[in-house]
Amino acid sequence: MAKSTRKCWLTFEGGRQNEPCLWKMSRTYPDVMFDIRQASVQKDIGIMAVLFTGEEKEIDGALEYLVKAGVKVDPVEGGSNVAG
């Protein structure tokens, strides 16, 4: 199967910026690679631009995992939410 890539903004609020959300996601979806392209973490919020690579179905599952963990997920390019 072909590999896909998806660029997303991840927003961590409510204490989630202090949790290892991406690491936990990577344990559940080990075939999805992630590359942090940009990040800013403050006391009350964390924002990251992340490139996800893997099978489309696996990327969808990984992003849904993050949403269920309370992370807001938006596309880097374009308007509407990817999830969350």
C-alpha positions in Angstrom: 0.0 0.0 0.0 1.1 3.6 -0.7 2.3 5.9 2.0 0.5 9.1 2.6 1.5 12.3 4.4 -0.6 14.8 6.2 0.5 18.1 7.8 -1.5 19.2 10.9 -1.5 21.8 13.6 -1.9 20.2 17.0 -3.2 22.4 19.8 -2.7 21.2 23.4 -4.6 23.0 26.2 -5.9 22.2 29.6 -2.7 20.6 30.9 -2.3 18.4 27.8 0.8 20.4 26.8 2.5 18.7 29.8 1.4 15.1 28.7 3.3 12.8 26.3 0.3 12.7 23.9 2.4 12.1 20.7 4.5 9.4 22.4 1.3 7.6 23.6 -0.1 7.9 20.1 3.1 6.4 18.6 2.8 3.3 21.0 -0.8 2.7 19.7 0.0 3.5 16.0 3.7 2.4 15.6 3.5 2.5 11.8 2.7 6.2 11.7 5.8 8.3 11.7 5.6 11.9 12.9 8.0 14.8 12.3 7.6 17.9 14.4 8.2 20.8 12.1 7.5 23.7 14.4 6.4 24.0 18.1 5.7 26.5 20.7 4.8 25.5 24.2 3.8 27.9 26.9 2.3 27.5 30.4 -1.3 27.3 29.2 -1.0 26.1 25.6 1.1 24.2 23.2 1.0 24.4 19.4 2.8 22.1 17.0 3.0 21.7 13.3 3.5 18.0 12.6 3.9 15.9 9.5 2.4 12.4 9.7 3.5 9.7 7.3 2.0 6.2 6.9 -1.0 4.4 5.5 -4.0 6.7 5.2 -6.1 4.5 7.5 -3.4 4.4 10.1 -3.0 8.2 10.0 -6.7 8.6 10.4 -6.6 6.3 13.5 -3.7 8.2 15.0 -5.3 11.6 14.6 -8.6 10.2 16.1 -6.5 8.9 19.0 -5.2 12.4 19.6 -8.6 14.0 19.3 -9.9 11.5 21.9 -7.0 12.5 24.1 -8.2 16.1 24.0 -5.8 17.5 21.3 -7.3 19.8 18.7 -6.2 18.7 15.2 -6.4 21.1 12.2 -4.9 20.9 8.7 -1.8 23.1 8.1 -3.1 24.2 4.7 -6.8 25.1 4.3 -9.7 26.0 6.4 -11.8 23.2 8.0 -10.9 21.0 10.9 -9.4 17.6 10.2 -10.9 16.3 13.5 -11.7 17.6 16.9 
